[in-house]
């Protein structure tokens, strides 16, 4: 079997990457160990247009379009040229892509096109309360019409997308994202009391502003607390303003020394930093199935995540983590303090979280599920 994944977020050296790209790499590498040929095609600002090998995967990093207008035409032409050449070399039977990508793909007979819902433009526009982009909305609807099969990473993203697009998805299978359990595994490190960690892109939808606004209440009850924010800074929605600069105005007087922006860190440093944390906090306003939550659980950490969206699908409140109202700094602070003030409870939740990750998000188990799904179609 030969499977082609489409993503512009694959984690190649020196390139920006995202959760979908990490998902493709994890699943693709595991499929490759089972004899499946895996190719990845996407566009990158530093693309070379030459295929590279990455642990058994064939990655085609195409260069971003330089056309001043109608760039989508350039993408359409080069996507299909690349896919045609791959098919000539080694015919593929499945193309797996997130929402929106099939708008740029010319379907080939005998190939099954799987649209995997990771949370598309309609999904996030609704929950970020922003207007739809006409071109992106059209591309997404066209992709759904062209897809042969659908699959979702969480029940919530499937049901929500079905309502927004008015599409019947009653029988769409749910296949969760895998977590890198070997890389994110418990370390023999004693957590630092009061160390709060956030890992992710610094943008409004990740709840960064509300987390910062929760710190005065946390510090009032737990004076030694510190918040570390790891990740690149995005933009304020609808502007070119740097989000880190924007959100710093919400740091209350007297708390600035307890909040530190570390910027993006190499992936190999993240587990060591997480091991030192007393609690990992991810108050996202909305997610489809965030990898950061799964990584925290895999580390055996007490995780505070959002009760919105797929939160209850991932975390059983009070058992293998805690869920908060991501729009309420008071509730975020309350859940953080519940962890900091009850270290034994936090330890047990972390143990349960690791066990839950092993049972539900192990890439080997999920590779079996995906392979059976591909074979069935």
C-alpha positions in Angstrom: 0.0 0.0 0.0 1.1 3.6 -0.8 -0.5 6.4 1.2 0.1 10.1 0.3 -0.5 12.8 3.0 -1.0 16.4 2.2 0.2 19.0 4.7 2.1 22.3 4.8 3.1 21.7 8.5 5.5 18.7 8.3 8.3 19.1 10.9 11.4 19.3 8.6 14.6 20.9 10.0 14.5 24.6 10.1 10.9 24.9 9.0 7.8 26.0 11.0 5.6 23.1 11.7 2.2 22.4 13.4 0.1 19.7 14.9 -1.1 18.2 11.7 2.5 17.8 10.5 3.5 16.1 13.7 0.5 13.8 13.4 1.6 12.9 9.8 5.2 12.2 10.9 4.2 10.0 13.8 1.6 8.0 12.0 3.6 7.9 8.7 6.7 6.6 10.4 4.8 3.8 12.2 3.0 2.8 8.9 6.4 2.7 7.2 7.6 0.1 9.7 4.8 -2.1 8.6 5.7 -2.0 4.9 3.5 0.9 3.9 5.0 3.4 1.5 4.3 6.9 2.8 4.7 10.1 0.8 4.1 13.7 2.1 3.5 16.7 -0.2 3.2 20.3 1.0 4.3 23.9 0.3 7.0 25.6 2.5 8.7 29.0 2.3 12.1 27.3 2.1 11.0 24.4 0.0 13.5 22.9 -2.4 11.1 21.1 -4.8 13.3 18.0 -4.2 12.2 15.0 -2.3 13.9 14.2 1.0 13.9 11.0 3.1 12.8 11.3 6.7 12.8 8.0 8.7 11.3 6.0 5.8 9.0 8.8 4.6 9.3 10.4 1.2 8.7 14.2 1.8 8.2 16.6 -1.1 8.6 20.1 0.2 7.5 22.4 -2.6 8.4 26.1 -2.6 5.8 28.7 -1.8 4.3 30.4 -4.8 5.9 33.7 -5.8 3.0 34.7 -8.1 1.8 38.2 -7.0 -1.8 37.3 -7.9 -3.7 34.0 -8.5 -1.2 32.0 -6.4 -3.9 29.3 -5.9 -3.6 28.6 -9.7 0.2 28.0 -9.2 -0.5 25.7 -6.2 -3.1 23.8 -8.2 -0.7 23.2 -11.1 2.3 22.2 -9.0 0.3 20.1 -6.6 -1.1 18.0 -9.4 2.2 17.9 -11.3 4.0 16.5 -8.2 1.2 14.0 -7.4 1.2 12.8 -11.0 5.0 12.2 -10.9 4.7 10.3 -7.6 1.9 8.2 -9.1 4.1 7.4 -12.1 6.9 6.3 -9.9 4.9 4.3 -7.4 1.1 4.3 -7.7 -0.7 5.2 -4.5 -4.1 4.1 -3.4 -5.0 6.6 -0.7 -4.6 10.4 -0.3 -5.2 11.7 3.2 -5.5 15.4 3.8 -7.1 18.0 6.2 -10.0 20.2 5.3 -9.5 22.4 2.3 -6.7 20.6 0.5 -8.7 18.7 -2.0 -9.8 21.9 -3.7 -6.3 21.9 -5.2 -6.2 18.3 -6.2 -7.3 16.6 -9.5 -8.7 13.2 -8.6 -7.2 10.1 -10.2 -9.3 7.0 -10.9 -8.6 4.1 -8.5 -7.4 6.4 -5.7 -9.5 7.0 -2.5 -9.4 10.5 -1.1 -9.8 10.7 2.6 -10.6 14.0 4.3 -9.4 13.9 7.9 -11.1 16.6 10.1 -8.4 18.3 12.2 -10.5 21.4 12.6 -10.9 23.5 9.4 -11.7 27.1 8.5 -15.5 26.9 9.2 -14.8 25.1 12.6 -12.4 27.7 14.0 -14.0 30.8 12.5 -17.2 30.0 14.3 -15.5 29.6 17.7 -13.2 32.5 17.2 -16.2 34.6 16.3 -14.6 35.9 13.1 -16.1 36.1 9.5 -15.4 33.4 7.0 -12.8 34.0 4.3 -14.7 33.6 1.0 -11.9 31.8 -0.8 -11.0 29.5 2.1 -14.7 28.7 2.8 -15.3 27.8 -0.8 -12.1 25.6 -0.9 -13.2 23.8 2.2 -16.7 23.1 0.9 -15.3 21.9 -2.4 -12.9 19.6 -0.6 -15.8 17.9 1.3 -17.7 17.4 -2.0 -14.6 15.8 -3.6 -13.7 13.6 -0.7 -14.5 9.9 -1.0 -14.4 9.2 2.7 -14.4 11.3 5.9 -12.7 10.7 9.3 -12.5 12.9 12.4 -9.9 13.2 15.1 -12.6 13.8 17.7 -16.4 13.3 18.0 -16.8 17.0 18.7 -15.0 18.2 15.5 -17.1 15.9 13.4 -20.5 16.9 14.9 -19.6 20.6 14.9 -18.4 20.6 11.3 -21.5 18.6 10.2 -23.7 21.4 11.7 -21.8 24.2 10.1 -21.6 22.6 6.6 -25.0 21.0 6.9 -23.6 17.6 5.9 -24.7 14.3 7.3 -21.8 12.7 9.1 -23.6 10.2 11.2 -21.3 7.3 10.3 -18.0 9.1 10.1 -15.4 7.1 12.1 -13.4 8.8 14.9 -9.7 8.0 14.9 -7.7 10.0 17.5 -4.4 11.6 17.0 -1.5 9.6 18.4 0.9 10.9 21.0 4.7 10.5 20.9 4.7 8.3 24.1 8.4 7.3 23.9 9.6 10.9 23.5 7.1 12.3 26.1 7.6 9.8 28.9 7.9 10.4 32.7 11.3 11.5 33.9 12.9 10.8 37.3 12.7 14.5 38.1 11.1 16.1 41.2 8.7 18.8 39.9 9.3 22.3 41.0 6.7 23.6 43.4 4.6 26.2 41.8 6.0 25.8 38.3 3.2 26.3 35.7 3.9 25.5 32.1 2.2 26.4 28.8 3.5 25.0 25.5 2.0 26.2 22.2 1.6 29.1 19.8 1.0 32.4 21.6 -2.4 33.4 20.1 -5.7 34.4 21.5 -7.5 31.1 20.8 -5.0 29.2 23.0 -6.3 31.1 26.0 -2.9 32.8 26.7 -4.4 36.1 27.8 -6.8 34.5 30.3 -4.0 32.4 31.7 -1.9 35.5 32.3 -4.9 37.2 33.9 -5.3 34.2 36.2 -1.9 34.7 37.7 -2.7 37.4 40.3 -5.2 35.0 41.9 -2.8 32.1 41.8 0.0 34.2 43.4 -2.3 35.5 46.1 -2.8 31.9 47.4 0.5 30.4 46.2 3.2 33.2 46.3 6.0 31.0 44.8 4.2 30.2 41.6 5.8 30.9 38.2 4.4 30.8 34.7 6.6 29.7 31.8 5.2 30.2 28.3 6.9 28.3 25.5 6.1 28.8 21.8 6.4 31.2 18.9 4.3 34.4 19.0 1.5 34.7 16.5 -0.5 37.7 15.4 -3.4 39.5 17.0 -6.5 38.4 14.9 -7.2 40.9 12.1 -3.9 42.7 12.4 -0.2 42.4 12.1 0.4 43.2 15.7 2.7 40.7 17.6 0.6 38.8 20.0 3.3 38.6 22.7 3.6 42.4 22.7 -0.2 42.7 22.9 -0.7 40.2 25.7 2.0 41.8 27.9 -0.4 44.7 28.7 -2.6 42.2 30.6 0.2 41.3 33.1 -0.9 42.7 36.4 1.5 45.0 38.4 3.7 42.9 40.7 3.3 39.7 38.7 5.7 40.5 35.8 8.6 38.8 37.5 6.6 35.6 37.8 5.8 35.3 34.1 8.5 34.4 31.6 8.2 34.1 27.8 10.8 31.5 26.6 9.9 31.7 22.9 10.1 28.5 20.7 12.4 25.8 22.0 13.8 22.7 20.2 11.5 19.7 20.5 14.0 17.7 22.4 14.1 20.3 25.2 10.3 20.3 25.8 10.0 17.0 27.7 12.8 18.0 30.2 11.0 21.3 30.8 7.7 19.5 31.2 9.2 17.1 33.7 10.1 20.1 36.0 6.5 21.5 35.8 4.1 21.0 38.7 1.2 21.5 36.2 0.7 21.9 32.5 -2.0 24.4 31.5 -3.8 24.6 28.1 -6.9 26.8 28.4 -7.7 26.8 24.6 -10.9 28.4 23.6 -11.4 25.6 21.0 -9.4 22.7 19.7 -10.1 19.6 17.5 -7.8 17.3 19.4 -4.6 19.1 20.6 -1.3 17.3 20.6 -0.1 19.4 23.5 -2.7 17.9 25.9 -1.8 14.4 24.9 1.9 15.1 25.4 1.3 16.4 28.9 -0.7 13.3 29.7 2.0 11.1 28.2 4.5 12.8 30.5 2.4 11.7 33.5 1.7 15.4 34.4 -1.4 16.9 35.9 -2.9 18.7 32.9 -5.4 21.6 33.1 -7.2 21.8 29.8 -10.5 23.3 28.5 -13.9 21.9 29.1 -15.0 23.3 25.7 -15.0 21.2 22.5 -13.3 17.8 22.8 -12.1 18.4 26.4 -14.4 15.8 28.0 -13.4 13.3 25.3 -9.8 13.6 26.2 -9.8 14.2 30.0 -12.0 12.8 32.7 -12.2 15.7 35.1 -10.7 14.9 38.5 -9.4 11.5 37.4 -6.7 12.0 34.7 -6.6 15.8 34.6 -8.8 18.8 35.2 -11.0 20.9 32.9 -11.5 24.6 33.2 -13.6 27.3 31.6 -11.0 28.9 29.3 -12.8 32.2 29.2 -12.7 32.6 33.0 -9.3 33.6 34.6 -10.9 32.8 38.0 -11.7 29.2 37.0 -8.3 28.7 35.4 -6.7 29.9 38.6 -9.0 27.7 40.7 -8.0 24.5 38.7 -4.3 25.5 38.8 -4.5 26.0 42.6 -6.2 22.6 43.0 -3.1 21.0 41.6 -0.5 23.2 43.4 -2.2 22.8 46.8 -2.7 19.0 46.5 0.5 17.5 45.2 -0.5 13.9 46.1 -3.7 14.3 44.1 -1.7 15.8 41.2 0.7 12.8 41.3 -2.2 10.4 41.1 -3.9 12.3 38.2 -0.6 12.3 36.4 -0.3 8.5 36.8 -3.8 8.0 35.5 -3.1 10.4 32.6 -0.1 8.4 31.5 -2.1 5.2 31.7 -4.9 6.8 29.7 -2.4 8.0 27.0 -1.0 4.5 26.8 -4.4 3.0 26.3 -5.9 5.5 23.9 -3.2 7.4 22.1 -0.4 4.9 21.5 0.8 5.4 17.9 1.2 1.6 17.5 -2.4 0.9 18.4 -3.6 3.8 16.3 -1.5 2.8 13.3 -3.4 -0.5 13.4 -6.7 1.3 13.4 -5.7 3.6 10.5 -4.3 0.7 8.5 -7.5 -1.3 8.9 -9.5 1.8 7.8 -7.3 2.3 4.7 -7.6 -1.4 3.8 -11.4 -1.3 4.3 -11.7 1.5 1.7 
